[in-house]
Amino acid sequence: MTTAVESPQFIRTIEWDMMDKSKFFPLSMLSTFSVRCVLYPLTVIKTRLQVQRHDQMYKGMIDAWSKIYRYEGASGLYRGFWVSTFQIVSGVFYISTYEGVRHVLTRYDADTRVKSLVAGGCASLVGQTIVVPFDVLSQHLMVLGVNCGKENKMMLNPLGVSLDPARSRLQMTADITRQIYLRDGVQGFYRGYVASLCTYVPNSALWWAFYDLYQDHLHALLPKWVSHLFIQCMAGTLGGFTTTLITNPLDIIRARLQVQRLGSMQKTFHVLWTEERLRMFTKGLSARLVQSACFSFAIILGYETIKRMSIIEEYREYVRW
């Protein structure tokens, strides 16, 4: 079996069989949770920008941040956070699938970018199957009863959930869960599943492929003394920018379909086109670009650091930071 070793002194890619899994999995979960804690407000802002009509609530990312903090406090930026933390479980399955598929394809001497493309798509398919129900719940919580001041108020409450201030987040979450089940049954928790696959499978596949592509180009352009980890973080950030620009319209359709309960992807696209015209391609794009860049940088920083910390002793001397 071939391994991704560029020379006897330098392993470019730490492969699945080079790591101690008992270290990798707990450190990976801790890293994912930490990144979500810090960057979750960007997810809330992106979702609200995507589901609003025109500029009814917010004029942009900074305006959204300012109004949410002013009218809802810091907790408004973390609406639905605890429900979304279940995505950590899907993250374990995601990275296991990604590394596992890469490991299998390595046996066939597949090109590195092809391995990343195929493994990224397979990983997203598995991850989305697990995470979509929690995604549906967290997005309802993110936009439920949005308040932007007396002069500009838009209530998003398609399930008719009680917005009594005395009710706790747990009670509202339970109410949303019950209403979704009563209206649609189990399939209600997979509303927008196909749209999620159409958004995230190509997004994930392209992101990993671009990650490898940008790494190769940066290694060729930059001096050899530049940190390999820094190059990987830059490659991840550039990959995030590129895939976001390509897949943004699909992400808007997914968010609208899950929150506003529109019937199908085709109908959602028609509604978006009627309301926004060409603006649908850039709606929420600034927030999504910032979110993608920050997530990509932080995830790769954590992921590649943890791989280095988890590497088996026999390979440790060949790893470059």
C-alpha positions as a Markdown table, in Angstrom:
| # | Residue | x | y | z |
|---|---|---|---|---|
| 1 | Met | 0.0 | 0.0 | 0.0 |
| 2 | Thr | 1.3 | 3.5 | -0.9 |
| 3 | Thr | 1.3 | 6.3 | 1.6 |
| 4 | Ala | 1.3 | 10.0 | 1.0 |
| 5 | Val | 5.1 | 10.5 | 1.6 |
| 6 | Glu | 6.7 | 13.2 | -0.5 |
| 7 | Ser | 10.3 | 12.3 | 0.6 |
| 8 | Pro | 11.8 | 10.2 | 3.5 |
| 9 | Gln | 11.8 | 13.4 | 5.6 |
| 10 | Phe | 8.3 | 14.7 | 4.9 |
| 11 | Ile | 4.8 | 13.2 | 5.1 |
| 12 | Arg | 2.5 | 15.6 | 3.2 |
| 13 | Thr | -0.7 | 13.8 | 4.2 |
| 14 | Ile | -1.2 | 11.9 | 7.4 |
| 15 | Glu | -3.3 | 8.9 | 6.4 |
| 16 | Trp | -5.8 | 6.9 | 8.4 |
| 17 | Asp | -3.5 | 3.9 | 9.1 |
| 18 | Met | -0.9 | 6.3 | 10.5 |
| 19 | Met | -3.0 | 7.5 | 13.5 |
| 20 | Asp | -3.9 | 6.2 | 16.9 |
| 21 | Lys | -7.7 | 6.3 | 16.8 |
| 22 | Ser | -8.0 | 6.3 | 20.7 |
| 23 | Lys | -6.4 | 9.8 | 20.6 |
| 24 | Phe | -7.9 | 11.0 | 17.4 |
| 25 | Phe | -11.6 | 10.6 | 18.0 |
| 26 | Pro | -11.9 | 12.3 | 21.5 |
| 27 | Leu | -9.6 | 15.2 | 20.4 |
| 28 | Ser | -11.6 | 15.6 | 17.1 |
| 29 | Met | -14.9 | 15.9 | 19.0 |
| 30 | Leu | -13.4 | 18.4 | 21.4 |
| 31 | Ser | -12.0 | 20.5 | 18.5 |
| 32 | Thr | -15.3 | 20.4 | 16.6 |
| 33 | Phe | -17.3 | 21.5 | 19.7 |
| 34 | Ser | -14.8 | 24.4 | 20.4 |
| 35 | Val | -15.1 | 25.7 | 16.9 |
| 36 | Arg | -18.9 | 25.6 | 16.9 |
| 37 | Cys | -19.0 | 27.5 | 20.2 |
| 38 | Val | -16.9 | 30.3 | 18.8 |
| 39 | Leu | -18.4 | 30.5 | 15.3 |
| 40 | Tyr | -22.1 | 29.6 | 15.8 |
| 41 | Pro | -23.3 | 33.2 | 15.7 |
| 42 | Leu | -22.2 | 33.4 | 12.1 |
| 43 | Thr | -24.5 | 30.4 | 11.3 |
| 44 | Val | -27.5 | 32.2 | 12.9 |
| 45 | Ile | -26.8 | 35.4 | 11.0 |
| 46 | Lys | -26.4 | 33.5 | 7.7 |
| 47 | Thr | -29.7 | 31.6 | 8.2 |
| 48 | Arg | -31.7 | 34.8 | 9.0 |
| 49 | Leu | -30.3 | 36.6 | 6.0 |
| 50 | Gln | -31.2 | 33.7 | 3.8 |
| 51 | Val | -34.8 | 33.3 | 5.0 |
| 52 | Gln | -35.8 | 37.0 | 5.0 |
| 53 | Arg | -37.6 | 38.5 | 2.0 |
| 54 | His | -35.6 | 41.3 | 0.3 |
| 55 | Asp | -34.0 | 43.3 | 3.1 |
| 56 | Gln | -37.1 | 43.2 | 5.4 |
| 57 | Met | -35.1 | 42.6 | 8.6 |
| 58 | Tyr | -31.4 | 43.1 | 7.9 |
| 59 | Lys | -29.4 | 45.1 | 5.4 |
| 60 | Gly | -26.4 | 42.8 | 5.7 |
| 61 | Met | -24.2 | 40.8 | 8.0 |
| 62 | Ile | -23.0 | 43.6 | 10.3 |
| 63 | Asp | -26.6 | 45.1 | 10.5 |
| 64 | Ala | -27.9 | 41.6 | 11.4 |
| 65 | Trp | -25.2 | 41.2 | 14.1 |
| 66 | Ser | -26.0 | 44.6 | 15.5 |
| 67 | Lys | -29.8 | 44.2 | 15.6 |
| 68 | Ile | -29.8 | 40.7 | 17.0 |
| 69 | Tyr | -27.4 | 41.7 | 19.8 |
| 70 | Arg | -29.4 | 44.9 | 20.5 |
| 71 | Tyr | -32.9 | 43.4 | 20.6 |
| 72 | Glu | -32.2 | 39.8 | 21.7 |
| 73 | Gly | -28.9 | 40.0 | 23.6 |
| 74 | Ala | -26.0 | 37.6 | 23.3 |
| 75 | Ser | -28.4 | 34.6 | 23.6 |
| 76 | Gly | -30.0 | 35.6 | 20.3 |
| 77 | Leu | -26.8 | 34.8 | 18.6 |
| 78 | Tyr | -26.9 | 31.3 | 20.0 |
| 79 | Arg | -30.5 | 30.4 | 19.3 |
| 80 | Gly | -30.7 | 26.6 | 18.6 |
| 81 | Phe | -27.1 | 26.1 | 19.7 |
| 82 | Trp | -27.6 | 23.1 | 22.0 |
| 83 | Val | -29.7 | 21.3 | 19.4 |
| 84 | Ser | -27.0 | 21.9 | 16.8 |
| 85 | Thr | -24.3 | 20.4 | 19.0 |
| 86 | Phe | -25.7 | 16.9 | 18.1 |
| 87 | Gln | -23.9 | 17.6 | 14.8 |
| 88 | Ile | -20.7 | 16.6 | 16.7 |
| 89 | Val | -21.9 | 13.0 | 16.5 |
| 90 | Ser | -22.4 | 13.4 | 12.7 |
| 91 | Gly | -19.0 | 14.9 | 12.6 |
| 92 | Val | -17.4 | 11.7 | 13.9 |
| 93 | Phe | -19.2 | 9.7 | 11.2 |
| 94 | Tyr | -18.3 | 12.3 | 8.6 |
| 95 | Ile | -14.5 | 12.2 | 9.3 |
| 96 | Ser | -14.5 | 8.4 | 9.7 |
| 97 | Thr | -16.2 | 8.0 | 6.4 |
| 98 | Tyr | -13.8 | 10.5 | 4.7 |
| 99 | Glu | -10.7 | 8.9 | 6.0 |
| 100 | Gly | -12.0 | 5.4 | 5.5 |
| 101 | Val | -12.9 | 6.0 | 1.8 |
| 102 | Arg | -9.5 | 7.7 | 1.2 |
| 103 | His | -7.9 | 4.6 | 2.8 |
| 104 | Val | -9.7 | 2.2 | 0.5 |
| 105 | Leu | -9.0 | 4.3 | -2.6 |
| 106 | Thr | -5.3 | 4.5 | -1.7 |
| 107 | Arg | -5.1 | 0.7 | -2.4 |
| 108 | Tyr | -6.0 | 1.5 | -6.0 |
| 109 | Asp | -3.3 | 4.2 | -6.3 |
| 110 | Ala | -6.0 | 6.8 | -7.0 |
| 111 | Asp | -5.0 | 10.4 | -7.6 |
| 112 | Thr | -5.0 | 12.5 | -4.4 |
| 113 | Arg | -7.6 | 15.0 | -5.6 |
| 114 | Val | -9.8 | 12.2 | -6.9 |
| 115 | Lys | -9.6 | 10.5 | -3.5 |
| 116 | Ser | -10.5 | 13.7 | -1.7 |
| 117 | Leu | -13.4 | 14.4 | -4.1 |
| 118 | Val | -15.0 | 11.0 | -3.8 |
| 119 | Ala | -14.3 | 10.7 | 0.0 |
| 120 | Gly | -15.7 | 14.2 | 0.7 |
| 121 | Gly | -18.9 | 13.4 | -1.2 |
| 122 | Cys | -19.4 | 10.1 | 0.6 |
| 123 | Ala | -18.6 | 11.7 | 4.0 |
| 124 | Ser | -21.3 | 14.4 | 3.5 |
| 125 | Leu | -23.9 | 11.8 | 2.4 |
| 126 | Val | -23.4 | 9.9 | 5.7 |
| 127 | Gly | -23.2 | 13.1 | 7.8 |
| 128 | Gln | -26.3 | 14.7 | 6.3 |
| 129 | Thr | -28.4 | 11.6 | 6.9 |
| 130 | Ile | -27.6 | 11.9 | 10.6 |
| 131 | Val | -27.7 | 15.7 | 11.0 |
| 132 | Val | -30.7 | 16.9 | 9.0 |
| 133 | Pro | -33.3 | 16.3 | 11.7 |
| 134 | Phe | -31.2 | 18.4 | 14.2 |
| 135 | Asp | -30.6 | 21.0 | 11.4 |
| 136 | Val | -34.4 | 21.4 | 10.9 |
| 137 | Leu | -35.0 | 21.9 | 14.6 |
| 138 | Ser | -32.1 | 24.3 | 15.1 |
| 139 | Gln | -33.1 | 26.5 | 12.1 |
| 140 | His | -36.6 | 26.8 | 13.4 |
| 141 | Leu | -35.2 | 28.0 | 16.8 |
| 142 | Met | -32.8 | 30.4 | 15.0 |
| 143 | Val | -35.6 | 32.4 | 13.4 |
| 144 | Leu | -38.6 | 31.8 | 15.7 |
| 145 | Gly | -40.3 | 35.1 | 16.5 |
| 146 | Val | -37.5 | 37.3 | 15.1 |
| 147 | Asn | -37.7 | 40.8 | 16.5 |
| 148 | Cys | -35.9 | 43.8 | 14.9 |
| 149 | Gly | -37.6 | 46.6 | 16.8 |
| 150 | Lys | -41.1 | 48.0 | 16.8 |
| 151 | Glu | -40.7 | 49.7 | 13.4 |
| 152 | Asn | -39.4 | 46.6 | 11.7 |
| 153 | Lys | -40.7 | 43.3 | 13.0 |
| 154 | Met | -41.1 | 40.1 | 11.1 |
| 155 | Met | -42.5 | 37.0 | 12.8 |
| 156 | Leu | -41.3 | 33.7 | 11.5 |
| 157 | Asn | -43.5 | 31.0 | 13.1 |
| 158 | Pro | -44.8 | 28.6 | 10.5 |
| 159 | Leu | -45.5 | 25.9 | 13.1 |
| 160 | Gly | -47.7 | 28.2 | 15.3 |
| 161 | Val | -45.5 | 27.6 | 18.4 |
| 162 | Ser | -46.4 | 29.7 | 21.5 |
| 163 | Leu | -43.9 | 32.5 | 22.0 |
| 164 | Asp | -44.7 | 33.2 | 25.6 |
| 165 | Pro | -41.6 | 34.8 | 27.1 |
| 166 | Ala | -42.0 | 32.7 | 30.3 |
| 167 | Arg | -41.4 | 29.5 | 28.2 |
| 168 | Ser | -37.9 | 28.0 | 28.3 |
| 169 | Arg | -35.9 | 27.1 | 25.2 |
| 170 | Leu | -36.3 | 23.4 | 26.1 |
| 171 | Gln | -40.1 | 23.8 | 26.1 |
| 172 | Met | -40.0 | 25.5 | 22.7 |
| 173 | Thr | -37.8 | 22.9 | 21.3 |
| 174 | Ala | -40.1 | 20.2 | 22.5 |
| 175 | Asp | -43.1 | 22.0 | 21.1 |
| 176 | Ile | -41.4 | 22.4 | 17.7 |
| 177 | Thr | -40.5 | 18.7 | 17.7 |
| 178 | Arg | -44.1 | 17.8 | 18.5 |
| 179 | Gln | -45.6 | 20.1 | 15.9 |
| 180 | Ile | -43.3 | 18.8 | 13.2 |
| 181 | Tyr | -44.3 | 15.2 | 14.1 |
| 182 | Leu | -48.0 | 15.9 | 14.2 |
| 183 | Arg | -48.0 | 17.7 | 10.9 |
| 184 | Asp | -45.6 | 15.5 | 8.8 |
| 185 | Gly | -44.7 | 12.5 | 10.8 |
| 186 | Val | -41.1 | 11.3 | 10.9 |
| 187 | Gln | -40.5 | 12.5 | 7.3 |
| 188 | Gly | -41.0 | 16.1 | 8.6 |
| 189 | Phe | -37.6 | 15.9 | 10.3 |
| 190 | Tyr | -36.1 | 15.2 | 6.9 |
| 191 | Arg | -37.7 | 18.1 | 5.2 |
| 192 | Gly | -35.2 | 19.5 | 2.8 |
| 193 | Tyr | -33.1 | 16.3 | 2.9 |
| 194 | Val | -32.7 | 16.1 | -0.8 |
| 195 | Ala | -31.9 | 19.8 | -0.9 |
| 196 | Ser | -29.3 | 19.3 | 1.8 |
| 197 | Leu | -27.7 | 16.5 | -0.2 |
| 198 | Cys | -27.7 | 18.6 | -3.3 |
| 199 | Thr | -26.0 | 21.4 | -1.4 |
| 200 | Tyr | -23.6 | 19.7 | 0.9 |
| 201 | Val | -22.5 | 16.6 | -1.0 |
| 202 | Pro | -21.0 | 18.6 | -3.9 |
| 203 | Asn | -19.9 | 21.3 | -1.4 |
| 204 | Ser | -18.0 | 18.7 | 0.6 |
| 205 | Ala | -16.6 | 16.9 | -2.4 |
| 206 | Leu | -15.4 | 20.2 | -4.0 |
| 207 | Trp | -14.0 | 21.6 | -0.7 |
| 208 | Trp | -11.7 | 18.6 | -0.1 |
| 209 | Ala | -10.6 | 18.6 | -3.8 |
| 210 | Phe | -9.9 | 22.3 | -3.8 |
| 211 | Tyr | -8.1 | 21.8 | -0.4 |
| 212 | Asp | -5.6 | 19.5 | -2.0 |
| 213 | Leu | -5.4 | 21.6 | -5.2 |
| 214 | Tyr | -4.6 | 24.8 | -3.3 |
| 215 | Gln | -2.1 | 23.0 | -1.1 |
| 216 | Asp | -0.1 | 21.8 | -4.2 |
| 217 | His | -0.1 | 25.4 | -5.6 |
| 218 | Leu | 0.9 | 27.0 | -2.3 |
| 219 | His | 3.7 | 24.5 | -1.8 |
| 220 | Ala | 5.0 | 25.4 | -5.3 |
| 221 | Leu | 4.7 | 29.1 | -4.7 |
| 222 | Leu | 6.0 | 29.6 | -1.2 |
| 223 | Pro | 9.5 | 29.0 | 0.2 |
| 224 | Lys | 10.2 | 25.6 | 1.8 |
| 225 | Trp | 10.7 | 27.1 | 5.2 |
| 226 | Val | 7.0 | 28.2 | 5.4 |
| 227 | Ser | 5.0 | 26.1 | 7.9 |
| 228 | His | 3.2 | 23.2 | 6.4 |
| 229 | Leu | 0.3 | 23.6 | 8.8 |
| 230 | Phe | 0.0 | 27.3 | 7.8 |
| 231 | Ile | -0.2 | 26.3 | 4.1 |
| 232 | Gln | -2.9 | 23.7 | 5.0 |
| 233 | Cys | -4.9 | 26.4 | 6.8 |
| 234 | Met | -4.6 | 28.8 | 3.9 |
| 235 | Ala | -5.6 | 26.0 | 1.5 |
| 236 | Gly | -8.7 | 25.2 | 3.6 |
| 237 | Thr | -9.7 | 28.9 | 3.7 |
| 238 | Leu | -9.4 | 29.3 | -0.1 |
| 239 | Gly | -11.3 | 26.0 | -0.6 |
| 240 | Gly | -14.1 | 27.3 | 1.5 |
| 241 | Phe | -14.3 | 30.6 | -0.4 |
| 242 | Thr | -14.4 | 28.8 | -3.8 |
| 243 | Thr | -17.1 | 26.2 | -2.8 |
| 244 | Thr | -19.2 | 28.9 | -1.2 |
| 245 | Leu | -19.3 | 30.9 | -4.3 |
| 246 | Ile | -20.3 | 27.9 | -6.3 |
| 247 | Thr | -23.0 | 26.4 | -4.0 |
| 248 | Asn | -24.6 | 29.5 | -2.4 |
| 249 | Pro | -27.9 | 29.4 | -4.3 |
| 250 | Leu | -28.4 | 25.8 | -3.3 |
| 251 | Asp | -27.9 | 26.6 | 0.3 |
| 252 | Ile | -30.5 | 29.4 | 0.2 |
| 253 | Ile | -33.0 | 26.9 | -1.4 |
| 254 | Arg | -32.2 | 24.4 | 1.4 |
| 255 | Ala | -32.7 | 26.9 | 4.2 |
| 256 | Arg | -36.0 | 28.3 | 2.8 |
| 257 | Leu | -37.3 | 24.7 | 2.2 |
| 258 | Gln | -36.6 | 23.7 | 5.8 |
| 259 | Val | -37.8 | 26.8 | 7.6 |
| 260 | Gln | -40.7 | 28.1 | 5.5 |
| 261 | Arg | -42.0 | 24.6 | 4.7 |
| 262 | Leu | -42.3 | 25.1 | 0.9 |
| 263 | Gly | -43.3 | 22.1 | -1.0 |
| 264 | Ser | -40.3 | 21.2 | -3.2 |
| 265 | Met | -37.0 | 22.5 | -4.5 |
| 266 | Gln | -38.6 | 23.6 | -7.7 |
| 267 | Lys | -41.3 | 25.6 | -6.0 |
| 268 | Thr | -38.7 | 27.1 | -3.6 |
| 269 | Phe | -36.5 | 28.1 | -6.6 |
| 270 | His | -39.6 | 29.7 | -8.2 |
| 271 | Val | -40.5 | 31.7 | -5.1 |
| 272 | Leu | -36.9 | 32.9 | -4.7 |
| 273 | Trp | -36.7 | 33.9 | -8.3 |
| 274 | Thr | -40.0 | 35.8 | -8.1 |
| 275 | Glu | -38.9 | 37.6 | -4.9 |
| 276 | Glu | -35.2 | 38.2 | -5.5 |
| 277 | Arg | -34.4 | 37.7 | -9.2 |
| 278 | Leu | -30.6 | 37.7 | -9.7 |
| 279 | Arg | -30.1 | 38.7 | -6.0 |
| 280 | Met | -30.9 | 35.1 | -5.0 |
| 281 | Phe | -27.3 | 34.2 | -6.1 |
| 282 | Thr | -25.8 | 36.6 | -3.6 |
| 283 | Lys | -28.4 | 36.5 | -0.8 |
| 284 | Gly | -26.6 | 36.0 | 2.5 |
| 285 | Leu | -23.3 | 35.5 | 0.6 |
| 286 | Ser | -21.2 | 37.9 | 2.7 |
| 287 | Ala | -22.2 | 36.1 | 5.9 |
| 288 | Arg | -21.7 | 32.7 | 4.3 |
| 289 | Leu | -18.2 | 33.7 | 2.9 |
| 290 | Val | -17.1 | 34.9 | 6.3 |
| 291 | Gln | -18.6 | 31.8 | 8.0 |
| 292 | Ser | -17.0 | 29.5 | 5.5 |
| 293 | Ala | -13.6 | 31.2 | 5.7 |
| 294 | Cys | -13.6 | 31.1 | 9.5 |
| 295 | Phe | -14.9 | 27.6 | 9.8 |
| 296 | Ser | -12.5 | 26.3 | 7.1 |
| 297 | Phe | -9.5 | 27.9 | 8.8 |
| 298 | Ala | -10.5 | 26.8 | 12.3 |
| 299 | Ile | -11.5 | 23.2 | 11.3 |
| 300 | Ile | -8.3 | 22.6 | 9.4 |
| 301 | Leu | -6.2 | 24.1 | 12.1 |
| 302 | Gly | -7.8 | 21.8 | 14.6 |
| 303 | Tyr | -8.1 | 18.7 | 12.3 |
| 304 | Glu | -4.5 | 18.8 | 11.1 |
| 305 | Thr | -3.1 | 19.6 | 14.6 |
| 306 | Ile | -5.0 | 16.6 | 16.0 |
| 307 | Lys | -3.8 | 14.3 | 13.3 |
| 308 | Arg | -0.2 | 15.3 | 14.2 |
| 309 | Met | -0.9 | 14.7 | 17.9 |
| 310 | Ser | -2.5 | 11.3 | 17.1 |
| 311 | Ile | 0.2 | 10.0 | 14.7 |
| 312 | Ile | 1.8 | 6.7 | 15.5 |
| 313 | Glu | 5.3 | 7.0 | 16.9 |
| 314 | Glu | 7.1 | 5.4 | 13.9 |
| 315 | Tyr | 5.9 | 8.2 | 11.6 |
| 316 | Arg | 6.3 | 11.1 | 14.0 |
| 317 | Glu | 9.8 | 12.1 | 12.9 |
| 318 | Tyr | 8.6 | 12.5 | 9.3 |
| 319 | Val | 5.8 | 15.0 | 10.2 |
| 320 | Arg | 6.4 | 18.7 | 9.6 |
| 321 | Trp | 4.6 | 21.4 | 11.4 |
